């Protein structure tokens, strides 16, 4: 507050170093105003403050400290929230009405009693200045300080070296009498092909509870777009050969295809074998009340690798696998842990090689390839292939997802008391906040837990 100077009869005074020492919120409330925004209401509260005085009366000069208090502090502030050009939440406007109904002051010093009658005059001017200063201070706090805090919320950011995520708001926030609803895009994208996106056919999640502070609802599209982005980035491919090949699986493959290899070319019996696994379509997520599952189909080619020659394909298998997906929240990050639930195979193709043998030291080269496909499964390969997926593929997927993806939350705020609820076509996480910042704490503290640094 600025320095105050004035005269009253033979008195001349100067007030400096005004400091607010205490703010007592007797009644503070945060309410949702439909189609308007957030209403922050403070009623019948009080402020304690101190300031220094210099007073000249006739030939007497006096300095000292004054302790003052303001009673009946009423502040009514409404915040209007919008979506800015980048799709980020922003305070667009603030309306404010502040009033102090009563103010008193106590003088100290040698002439404290003499100047007591000046208290009414000084406090009247002080109350007038405070009334003028409260709303501009709140305007600055909301439009500058809180908006700068909201700018820390990620809108479009990288998840890892393969994919990113778009958290931009698709519309202005909707304020009802009980909630503030924000619809984030929640779409992953391939960093190398950012214009390729998955069409959203998912059903919108519906939240019907209001007991917790925050409800984060994720539709099947959230997970499908992530899997689609990994698929377009070419991540769902593996080549298992040499030291990556489990010994028991390699032995089983050699036993299974021994006769077939002998018919092709006996010289290939000791050549290394390999498995080439590639997902042939974007995985699909299904969310029910029992949990979340991911269905993935892939083609597995069994290859023999003759030294110095092109690989020879022995068979091709199209597999379907179903994974359980466990969703969890840690701080700001949402993570998914996968576990192999069901393994099925269908359509096995055995490839016959018609060899053109040549006289001389030149190697035998494949002339043509003919594959015969059948719906019958190779029972001996089922268990080891499932074990291979559990030991090789599932850890690879979990390695991508264990770090998690940051959710749109401002710096200094984390989620606690996570509860994961699976509904048909969506996952809903009722959460409470843990905040380490003090700015804006009044707007958040009603009926919720707070832990300050």
C-alpha positions, 0 to 999 in steps of 0.5 A: 500500500502507498504511503499516506500523508495528510493534515487535520487541524494542527496535526500532520501525519505520515503512515508508512510500511503497512503490513498484513500480519494475519488473515482469519477466514471465518467463513470461506466457500467455493461454489460452482455457478452454472454457465459462469464459473467458480464463485469464491466467497469470504464472509465476516472474516478479519485482517490484522495489520501493522504500520508506522506513523510519524505525527507532528502536533504543534512542537511535538514530534512522535513516531511509533507503531500502530496495530490495526484490525479490520473486521467484517471482511467480505469478498465475493469473487467469480472466476470465468474459465475458458479453453485458450487457443492451445486448448489449455484451461485458462481464467478468462475473467474475474469479477470481484466485490470486496468490503470491510465494514469496520476497522480499529487501531491501537497506538503505542508511544508516549503520546498514544492516548493523546492521539487516540482520537485520531484513530477513527480518522486514520482507520477510515482512510485505511479502510478506504484504501484496503477496499480499493486494494483487495480486488486488484490483488485478487485480479493479479492472483487469478489472471497472472499467478494462477494462469501461469500455474495453469500453463504448466499443465501439459497440452501436447508432449512426448511420452517416449521416443516413439509416441506423444499425447495430446491433452488439449481441451476440445471445448470450454469447461462446463460448469454445473451446480455440482462439478467442473467438467473438462473434456480433454482430447486424450489422444496419442500420436506417432511422433514420426507420423503426427498427422495419422490418427485413430478415429474416435468411435468410443462411448463417452464416459459418464461420471455419476458420483461426486464424493471425491475431489477429482474423477479421471475418466478414460474411454477405450479410445484413450488406450486404443490410440496409444496402441495404434500409435505404437503400431504405426511407429513399428514398435510391435515387431520382434526378431528372436534369434541366437542368444534371444532364443530360449534353448528349450524353444529352439530344441522344440522347433528343431524337433518339430521341423526336422523332417521338413528341413531334411526334405528341403535340404539336409545341409540346413539341419544345423543352421540357426532358427529364428522367430519373426513376430510382427503385429499385423493390425492395431491392438484393440482394448475392451473395458468391462466391469471385470477389467480391461483386456487388450486383444492383439493378433500377430504373424509369427514366421519360423525361419532357418538362417543358412550361413551366407544365404537368404533366410528360408521360411519354414512356416507362418502362424497367425496368433491371437493373444489376449492381455489383462491390463491393470491401470494404476496412478502414481503421482502425476503418471498413469501406467498400465501393466499387462499380463498374458491372459489367453493365447490362441493360434489359428491358420498355420502355413507350412511352406514347401521349398522347390529347390533348383540344385546346381552342379558345382561348389555354388550354394543351393538357392531357393527357386520357388516357395509354396505354402499350405495353410491349415486351421489345425494347431500345432499342440506341441508348440502352444505351451513354449510359444506362450512361455516365450510371449510371457517371458519376452513380449510381455516384459517388452510391452511393460517396459514401454508402459511402466514409466507411464504417461503424465496426466494433465495436472499442474506442477506442485500437485499430485494425486493420492488415495487412488481408486480404480473402477472399471465400467463398461467401455471406460476406466474411472479413477476417483482421486484426491489431491496432494498439494505442495504449493500454497498459492490458490490453496483456498480454492482447493481446501474445502472438504479435502485433505491438504499436506503443505510443505 
